[in-house]
Amino acid sequence: MFAPLIVLVRNYLGKAKFNQLRGKAIALHAQTITNFCNRVGIANNVRQNLIRRAKDNGKRLGLLA
């Protein structure tokens, strides 16, 4: 779904800059999930599963193209 847009952005920024930006976005998203789980009191193993699910969804949507 988003893969063509991601490929265009990667080509525009260059692979190194794109990977750096992508890494920061993934880390921010994982931190947001962690903060939510801590606030609500969700166990660490559930938090890890949520982060894995977010990664799998990103792959399916083409965000990790």
Secondary structure, DSSP 8 states (H G I E B T S, - for coil): --HHHHHHHHHHH-HHHHHHHHHHHHHHHHHHHHHHHHHHT--HHHHHHHHHHHHHHHHHHTTT-
